[in-house]
Amino acid sequence: EEPAEDKYFTYGDTAGRVFEIQGVPTRTVGDIWYYGKSEVHFQDGRVKGWFVSEGDRLKAWKKQ
């Protein structure tokens, strides 16, 4: 089991993984989950991308 502070989600992860790491979204609209003003975008149930608004924190990791 990964320590909570070491958990991140990235491209292709499932919605379940995002929920486990990021928690309950502020709201959802279609395939977009909102965390404050930040967004996680899904396609076919997997992370397609995200946008982080200044002041918000998403535990997203962009693979190099």
Secondary structure, DSSP 8 states (H G I E B T S, - for coil): ---GGG--B-TT-BHHHHHHHH-S-SEEETTEEEETTEEEEEETTEEEEEE--TT----B----
